Amino acid sequence: MATIVDGRKTFIPLENNPEVLAHLCRNLAVSRGLTFHDVLSTSSDLLADIPRPIRAVILLCDKPIYNAARATLETTIPEYHGHGPQEPVLWMKQTIGHACGLMALLHCVFNLANGKYVTPKSQLEALMQRAVGLEPKERAQLLYGSQFLEDAHMDAASQGASSIPLAQDDNHFHFVGFVKVDDGKVWELNGGLPGPLFRGMLQPHEDLLGERGLAMTVKDFLDAAQTQRSNIGVSMVAVGETD
């Protein structure tokens, strides 16, 4: 069960590892066609073992790195008011404390291949279909009030390899999702920003672990980690597709 902290529903933070994300997907009845792979380095040799193409990446970084990479940029992003099926991506604002891992996963699942991996007639499909027609504030409230999302997250958060924190503990990390959608556009989908962030276009043969894909997505954070001397404060999981 979530905890109310300072009047706000607050979850236990997720770990950014393939097993936890896969467990969360099973809880949400997401298709097993999605697979998750640790990205231990962006060097071509270590990336060679990850099945390609990769069209979604989930990044976790600590607050000094996140602030160095996004604090200035965030002030330039207008508040998003989009809704409806004409949206280029389905973006959702985070209003639940410590839920950024869930938000990153949902952003990837909802936007990869136009929601192909959302199981038909599931609770998640019903939520996604309802969310499309809502404006951002109502969409955020829909997620905030969802009991099945809360149950799925809290169960997955208890599966990590490290000790389980309390919901009221400070969380010094933030998740960000990146997705290449079907038209080749690359989006940063971050519930902590004022809206979705367009990062550029990739050709059909390019993916997010290629040189240009990395430059459009995680490079800002990796560069910030170098300046903060905090390489251990970044982790990446690539989201693969088997069908």
N, C-alpha and C positions, 0 to 999 in steps of 0.2 A: 504494500500500500504506500502511496506517495505521502509525503509529509508537507504540511503547510508551514512555510518559512517566510516570516514577514508578510503574511497575507497572500502568499503565492504558492501554488502547487509546485512541489520540488521533488525531482526524482533522484535516485542513486545514479551517479555517472556511469556510463558504459566504458569498457576498455575498447581500444581500437585494435582488435585482433580478429583474424578470420573466423575463429571458432565462435566468438561471441556474436559477431554479425550474422553468421550463418544460423545460429540458434535463434536470434531475434527474427530472422526471416521465416524460420519454421513456425515460430509463435504467431506470426502474422499471416501464415498460409501463403507466403510468397513462393513462386515457382522455384523448384530446385535447379532450374536452368541457370540461375545466378551462382557464381562461385567467387570466393574471396581469397586473395593472395597477398601475403606480406611483401612490401617493397622495401628491401633492406638497403638499397643503394640505387641511384639513378645511372650508374655506370652500365654500359651496354652489356658487359659480360654477365652481371648479376641479373639484368632484366631478361636475359635470354631464356631463363627457366620459367617465365610467366607466360601462359598461353595468350596469344594475341588474336584479334585486336582487343584492346582495352578502351572502352568508351566511358567508363566512370571510375573515379578515384575518390576515396574518402581520406581526408587528411586530419590529423590531430596535432595541435601545437600548443605550447604553453603561452601564457598571456603576454610576456614580454616580446616574444616572436610575433604573435598575432598583432599586437599593437604597433610594432615596428612596420609590419607589412600592410596594415589596413587602417590605422587610426586616421591618417591624413586623407586617404582615398574615401573613407566612409562619409566624410563631410561633403563630398562632391556628388554623391549618389542621391537622386531625388526619391522622395517617398513613392512607393509603387502603389498604383490603384487599379491595376489590371485584373480582369476576371473574365470568365467565359471561354468557350472552346477556341476562340481565335488567339488566345495567348500563345506566345512562342514557347513558354515553359510554364509548368505549374509550380509556383513558388509560394511558400508559406512562412509567415513570420513566427518566430519562436517566442512564446509567452510562458512556457513551463520551465522552471528552473532546472538546470543540469540535464536538459533534454536535447542538447545539440547533437549528440550521437544519433538519437532517434530521428531527428530532423534531417541530418545528412543522409541517412539510409533511405528515408522516405523520399527525399528529393531525387535520389538516384533511381529508386524503384519506379516512381511515378513517371519519370521523364525518359528513361531508357526505352528505346523502341516504342514510343507512344504508350507506355504502360503495359507492354506485352507480358511482363512478368508478374503482374497483379492477377491473382487467381480469380477467374470468373465466379460470380455469385458469393464471393467471400465478404466478410465485414470490411476488409480493406478496400475492395472494389466499391462497395456502397459508399464508404467515406470519400474515396477519391472522386467518384462521380458527383457527389453532393458538393464537394469542395470546389470543383471547377466553376460552378455557377455563382459562388459567393465572392464578395469583395474581401480584401485581405484581413480586415478586422474580424469579420464574421467567420472567415476561414480559420483564423487563429483560434477563435472561440470554439469552433467545431473540434479541433484537435485537443484543446484544453479540457473539454468535457467528455472526451472519449475514454470510457472505462477499459475497452479492449486494448487500446494503445498503451494505457498505463500498465495493465496487467502484463502485456507482452514485454514492455521495456523493463519493468521491475524484475521479472523472472530472468531475462537475459543478463541484466546487470549483476545478478548474483552468481553468474557462471564464470567470471573472470579468474585469471590465475593469481592475481594479487589480492590482498586483503580488501574486503568490501567496505567502502567509506560510508559514513552516515550522510543522509540527504542534507543535513544542516551544516556539514563540513564545507569549508571553502573549496571551490573547484577552480584550479588555476590553469585549466586547459579548455580549448574550444575546437569543435569539429567543423569542417567545411567539406561540402560535396562539390564535385566537378563532373559535368556530364557533357559529352558530345552527342547532340540530338541528331535526328535523321537527316536534317538539311545541312549538316556539317558544322553548324554553329556550336561553339563551346561556351558553356555557361558556368559561372560560379554561383552555386545555390546555397546560400548562407542565411539561415533564419535570423542571425544577429545583425544583418545589414538592413538598410531601408528597402531593399528590393533585390531582384536577380541582377547579376553583373555579367554582361556580355564580354567575353574575353577574346574572341576572334573566330576565324573560320579555318577549318582543316579540310583537306582533300579527302575523297573517299578512302584512299589507301593509308591515310595517316590516323594515328590514334593518340591517346593521351600520354602514352609512355614513349612516344617518339620525341625527337629533339624539339620540334615546334609545339607539340602538345604539352610537354613539360614546361616550356617557356610561357605558355598561356595559362598554366594552372598553378603549379606548386613552386615555381622558381622564386617568386617574391618571398615566399615563406622560407625557403632554403637559404636565400641570400640574407634574409633577416636573421636566421639562425647563426650564420657565420659572423655577423656583426655583433650579435648578442653572446657569441661564444657558447651557444646552447644547443649543439647538435643533438643531444639526447632529448631535447624538448620537442622533437618532431617525429611522427610516425605516419606511414602511408599504407593504405590497403587498396589494391587494385580490384575492381569488380569485373570478373570475366563472365562470358556468356557461352553456354554449351548447346543452346538450341536457338 
